[in-house]
Amino acid sequence: MENQKTTADEIFTCAKCGKEKKRSEGNFVLEGSTFCCKQCCGDPSDSKHKEKASAVCEFC
């Protein structure tokens, strides 16, 4: 049996800080064209994300 990676294990580079992060540590912004980690862009499932707060990315 082959060792298969799940989509959460894929590595992407954050557009803001440039660090490599797992898919589960960030989200795609700009209609899915750009990856941004939760440390830079916040968590869109959080209600703060709809406001202009300090942990919200400029993409939103």
C-alpha positions in Angstrom: 0.0 0.0 0.0 1.4 3.4 -1.0 1.7 6.2 1.5 -0.7 8.8 0.3 -0.7 12.4 1.4 -4.0 14.0 2.2 -4.8 17.5 1.0 -4.2 18.8 4.6 -0.6 17.7 4.3 0.2 19.7 1.2 2.7 22.5 1.7 2.1 26.0 0.4 3.9 29.3 0.7 2.2 32.2 2.4 1.9 35.2 0.2 2.4 37.6 3.1 5.2 36.1 5.2 6.7 33.7 2.7 6.9 30.8 5.2 5.9 27.3 4.1 2.8 26.1 5.8 0.5 23.1 5.6 -2.8 23.6 3.9 -4.6 23.2 7.3 -2.6 26.2 8.7 -4.0 28.7 6.2 -6.6 29.5 3.7 -6.8 30.5 0.0 -7.8 34.1 -0.6 -8.4 36.2 -3.7 -11.0 33.7 -5.0 -8.7 30.8 -4.3 -5.7 32.1 -6.2 -3.4 33.0 -3.2 -2.5 31.1 -0.1 -2.2 33.0 3.2 -1.5 31.4 6.7 -3.8 32.0 9.6 -1.1 33.9 11.5 -0.9 36.5 8.8 -4.5 36.6 7.5 -6.5 35.3 10.4 -9.2 32.6 10.4 -12.2 33.3 8.2 -14.4 31.1 10.4 -13.9 33.7 13.2 -16.5 36.5 13.3 -13.6 39.1 13.6 -12.8 38.3 10.0 -15.8 40.3 8.7 -14.6 43.4 10.5 -11.4 45.3 9.8 -9.4 44.0 12.8 -5.7 43.5 13.4 -5.7 39.8 12.5 -7.5 40.2 9.2 -5.6 40.2 6.0 -5.8 43.1 3.5 -7.0 40.7 0.8 -10.4 40.6 2.5 
